[in-house]
Structure formats: structure tokens, C-alpha cells
Amino acid sequence: MAIRLYSYWRSTAAYRVRLALNLKGIAYETVAVSLLPGQAQHRQADYRQRNPQMLVPFLEDAGFGVGQSQAIFEYLEESYSATPLLPDSARKRASVRSFCNSICCDIHPLNNLRVLLYLKEQLGISDAQRDAWYANWIHEGFRAAELVAAAHASAGPFVFGARATLADCCLIPQMYNARRFNVTLEDYPHLRAVDAHCTSLPEFAAASPERQPDCA
């Protein structure tokens, strides 16, 4: 198998890439990399040599390696174009990328594992304070995302209408994490509708955290 995805089952960013691979119908091998304190396989020398950023996901394809989910998206779009996950016009592609960035740049970096661990271990915040921090940034991003989904709801069941795009690959993992941290989602009916549709599809189900080989 040419493609390997270095992944952690609960990683939101790895979840995104699994979705893109599945929607494109690309076969791949999962290589589990634990991010848990006490294991921290992403910080071990062999993985650091492969990926100096010491993060997941990391994708290898026939000797080429690339990290960061957005860069992986672009690589897959350019290299495996038979099933595109970006629209066919420059303006529509820009809209999808903007939506993706609103999640990948504005929500996720503030709520990922290393930030939450720093808040708890270095700053000593309580679990309740951590969850309030998490929910704040979800709501900040989802208020805008809801308006985008509402504007396209009449065109189809995905974020941008009739077919899945990279926007759905970014939204669904963030919805999963919001529920994991008990964030109230009642104010986002269109996001919830997209989530319900997507998670009913086999490509999305196969990418879910609980279906991953390293799920604990």
C-alpha cells in the first residue's frame, strides 16, 4: 500500500484527513501514533525524524511525506483529482477554503490537546474551566459556520450543497469534539443537519474515532 497515514484516533486533524481519503476512495494504511501523556509517541526520536513538527496527521505517499491537514488536503486534491473535494470555480473554492480555515485556524488550535494540557498542567485550571474555555471557542466559530450552512441548505445536505467538500471534512470532526466536551449545539440546527447526514454515510462512519485501530 503506497499511502500511510500517521494518526491518533482522537486527533481532530487526523479525522479530517481520514474523511478526505475515504471520500476520494483512496486506500491507505493507518500507523497509530499515541499523543497521550506518558506515551507521547509523537515526541520520540524516530517519529521526530519523520515529522519534525511532532504532530499528527502525517501522510506518506511513495517516499513523499507531508504534515498539516490543510497541506495534506491540497496534496490529495492535486495528486488524486478523480474525485475532487473542492468546487469547480475559483470563487466557490475560496468559499470552501474560508470555511475550512474558520475551523482549522480559529477553533481547533485553541482547543487541541497540547493547549488543553498546558492550561491544566501549567496554569492549573479546573476541568470546569477547561470545558468553559473549549465551549467558548466552539461557539465563536460555530456562530459564523451556522450562517454559512444556512445559506446553502436549500442546495443540498452538505455544508455547500449537493456534494461533500473539504468543508464537511473539517466540520464533522469539530462537531464530534464539541459533543465530547458537552458543548450545547441547539443554536446550530443547520450544522446539526449536515452532521446527521454526513455521519449516516459509510465514508464518514469508517473515519470515526471509534472505528480506528488504536481506539482505546
C-alpha positions in Angstrom: 0.0 0.0 0.0 1.6 3.3 -1.1 -0.1 5.7 1.3 0.4 5.7 5.1 -1.4 8.0 7.5 0.2 8.5 10.8 -2.7 9.2 13.0 -4.1 9.2 16.5 -7.7 8.1 16.8 -9.0 11.2 18.7 -7.0 13.7 16.7 -9.4 16.1 15.0 -6.9 16.9 12.3 -6.2 13.2 11.5 -10.0 12.7 11.5 -10.3 15.3 8.7 -7.7 13.6 6.6 -9.3 10.2 7.1 -12.5 11.7 5.7 -10.8 13.2 2.7 -9.1 9.9 1.9 -12.3 7.9 2.3 -14.4 10.3 0.2 -11.8 10.1 -2.6 -11.7 6.4 -2.4 -8.0 6.2 -1.6 -6.8 3.1 0.2 -4.3 3.8 3.0 -2.6 2.2 5.9 -3.1 3.7 9.4 0.0 4.0 11.6 -1.0 4.7 15.1 0.9 7.5 17.0 -0.2 7.9 20.6 -0.4 11.5 21.8 -1.2 10.6 25.4 0.9 11.8 28.2 3.2 9.0 29.4 3.3 7.6 25.9 3.8 10.6 23.6 5.0 8.6 20.6 4.9 11.7 18.5 7.8 13.1 20.5 10.0 10.0 20.1 13.2 10.3 18.0 12.1 8.1 15.2 8.8 10.0 14.6 10.5 13.4 15.0 12.9 12.4 12.3 10.0 11.6 10.0 8.0 14.7 11.0 10.0 17.5 12.8 6.8 19.2 13.9 6.0 16.1 16.0 2.3 16.3 15.2 -0.4 14.2 13.6 -1.5 13.7 10.9 1.4 13.0 8.7 0.9 11.4 5.3 3.4 9.4 3.3 2.9 8.6 -0.3 5.6 6.7 -2.2 8.5 8.3 -0.4 7.0 11.8 -0.1 5.8 13.0 3.3 3.7 16.0 4.3 2.1 17.1 7.6 -0.6 19.6 8.5 -4.2 18.6 7.5 -4.7 21.6 5.1 -1.5 20.9 3.2 -2.5 17.2 3.0 -5.9 18.3 1.6 -4.2 20.3 -1.1 -1.8 17.5 -2.0 -4.6 15.0 -2.3 -6.6 17.4 -4.4 -3.8 17.9 -6.8 -2.5 14.3 -6.9 -5.8 12.4 -6.7 -8.1 14.6 -8.7 -10.6 12.0 -9.9 -12.9 12.7 -7.0 -12.5 16.4 -6.2 -13.4 17.8 -2.8 -13.2 21.4 -4.0 -15.8 23.0 -6.3 -15.1 23.8 -9.9 -14.9 27.6 -9.7 -12.3 29.8 -8.1 -14.9 31.7 -6.1 -16.6 28.5 -4.7 -13.2 27.0 -3.9 -12.3 30.2 -2.0 -15.5 29.9 0.0 -14.9 26.3 0.9 -11.3 27.1 1.9 -12.5 30.0 4.0 -14.9 27.8 5.9 -12.2 25.2 6.4 -9.8 27.9 7.8 -12.5 29.1 10.2 -12.4 25.7 11.9 -8.7 24.7 11.3 -7.2 28.1 12.2 -9.7 29.8 14.5 -11.3 27.0 16.6 -9.1 23.9 16.6 -5.7 25.5 17.5 -7.1 26.9 20.7 -8.8 23.6 21.7 -6.3 20.9 20.7 -4.8 18.5 23.2 -1.5 20.3 23.8 -3.2 23.6 24.6 -5.7 21.8 27.0 -2.8 20.0 28.7 -0.9 23.3 29.1 -4.0 25.0 30.6 -4.4 22.2 33.1 -0.9 21.2 33.9 1.0 24.6 33.7 -1.8 27.1 34.6 -3.7 24.8 37.0 -7.2 25.4 35.7 -10.0 23.1 36.7 -11.8 20.7 34.4 -14.8 23.0 34.5 -12.7 26.0 33.5 -11.1 23.9 30.7 -14.6 22.9 29.4 -15.7 26.6 29.5 -12.6 27.6 27.5 -13.4 24.8 25.0 -17.0 25.8 24.6 -16.2 29.5 24.2 -14.1 28.9 21.1 -16.6 26.4 19.6 -19.3 29.0 19.9 -17.2 31.8 18.5 -16.6 29.7 15.3 -19.9 27.9 15.0 -22.0 31.1 15.1 -20.4 32.0 11.7 -20.3 28.4 10.4 -24.1 28.1 11.1 -24.8 31.1 8.8 -22.7 29.6 6.0 -24.5 26.3 6.3 -27.9 28.0 6.4 -27.1 30.0 3.2 -26.5 26.8 1.3 -29.1 24.5 3.0 -31.6 24.6 0.1 -29.0 23.3 -2.3 -28.3 20.0 -0.6 -27.4 18.2 2.6 -23.7 19.1 2.9 -22.2 22.4 4.0 -22.0 23.7 0.5 -24.9 21.9 -1.1 -25.3 18.8 -3.1 -21.9 17.1 -2.7 -19.3 16.7 0.0 -16.3 19.1 0.1 -13.4 19.7 2.3 -15.7 21.8 4.4 -17.6 18.7 5.6 -14.2 17.0 6.3 -13.5 19.9 8.7 -16.9 20.3 10.2 -17.7 16.8 11.2 -14.7 16.2 13.5 -15.3 19.5 15.2 -18.9 18.5 15.8 -17.7 15.3 17.3 -15.3 17.1 19.7 -18.0 19.6 20.6 -20.2 16.8 21.8 -17.3 15.1 23.5 -16.9 18.2 25.7 -20.6 18.6 26.2 -20.9 21.8 24.2 -24.5 22.8 23.7 -25.3 22.7 20.0 -29.0 23.7 19.9 -28.3 27.1 18.3 -26.8 25.4 15.2 -29.6 23.5 13.5 -28.0 23.6 10.1 -24.7 22.4 11.3 -26.5 19.6 13.1 -28.4 18.7 10.0 -25.2 18.5 8.0 -23.6 16.4 10.7 -26.6 14.0 10.8 -26.5 13.5 7.0 -22.7 13.0 6.8 -22.4 10.6 9.7 -25.0 8.4 8.1 -22.7 7.8 5.1 -20.2 4.9 5.1 -17.2 7.0 4.2 -17.8 9.2 7.3 -18.7 6.2 9.5 -15.4 4.5 8.6 -13.4 7.6 9.6 -15.0 8.0 13.0 -12.7 7.8 16.0 -14.3 4.7 17.4 -13.6 2.8 14.2 -9.9 3.4 14.3 -7.5 0.5 15.1 -5.9 2.4 18.1 -9.2 3.4 19.6 -8.8 2.9 23.4 
